């Protein structure tokens, strides 16, 4: 007679094979994430010694098939440990991804601002000045002019890169420090209005 899960509802049969497979694939995905990390970041994580040893062994393997088998073995070693051992690691990897997404989005915003400066300098310049009041306007305008000349002359984009670096420094400065207007700038602007 075949027994099913419904024969004895009080008996704990444990996780189903489907759930076991999902759990195993989740551990394999975590193993892949750990393999992609640079050694410096991997050293900061609190991994069991046997897992660290297997990660080192897997990194030495270059053959695709052998590496795939070694990854499966690494996941098997990781499954021997409780899930709670890897909870902190999963959290750290998730935070890393969020931070990387934020940095990438910020980089794309700066690149878009740089492209707007070259396409429509007057409007984009006023936006940049509004966003970063402490920007050296004359230097930024000269970089924009130089970048246009370089682009038209098919020259290396030195000024184009400098604009990005300038915007990056301004963005970094505005997030770490409160923007302060120099009193000399205020006095000189009031004198020019008279």
LINSUL-V204171 format. One line per field, one symbol per residue. phi: phi as a letter, one per 30 degrees, with the letter a starting at -180 (. if undefined). psi: psi as a letter, one per 30 degrees, with the letter a starting at -180 (. if undefined). burial: I if it has 24 or more other C-alpha atoms within 12 Angstrom, else O. A space follows every 10 residues. Layout:
# LINSUL-V204171
phi = ???
psi = ???
burial = ???
This chain:
# LINSUL-V204171
phi = .dcbdddbdd dcdidddddd dddddddddd dddddddded dddddccddd dddddddddd dcdddddddd dddedddddd cddddcdddd dddddedddd dddddddddd dddddddddb dddddddddd dbdcdddddd dddddddddd ddchceddde dddddddddd dddddccddc cddddddddd dddd
psi = kkklffejff kjfalleeee eeeeeeeeee eeeeefklee eeffkiklee eeeeeeeeff kfkeeeeeee eeeeeeeeff llefegeeee eeeeeeeeee eeeeeeeeee eeeeeeeeei eeeeeeeeee eifgkjeeee eeeeeeeeee eeghlkieee eeeeeeeeee eeeffelkkk kkeeeeeeee eff.
burial = OOOOOOOOOO OOOOOOOOOO OOOIOOIIOI IIIIIOOOOO OIOOIOIOOO IIOIIOOIIO OOOOOOOOOI IIIIIOIIIO OOOOOIOOII OOIOOOOOOO OOOOOOOOOI OOIIOOIIOO IOOIIOOIOO OIOIIOOOOI IOIIIIIIOO OOOOOOOOII OOIIOIIIOI IOOOOOOOOO OOOOOOOOOO OOOO
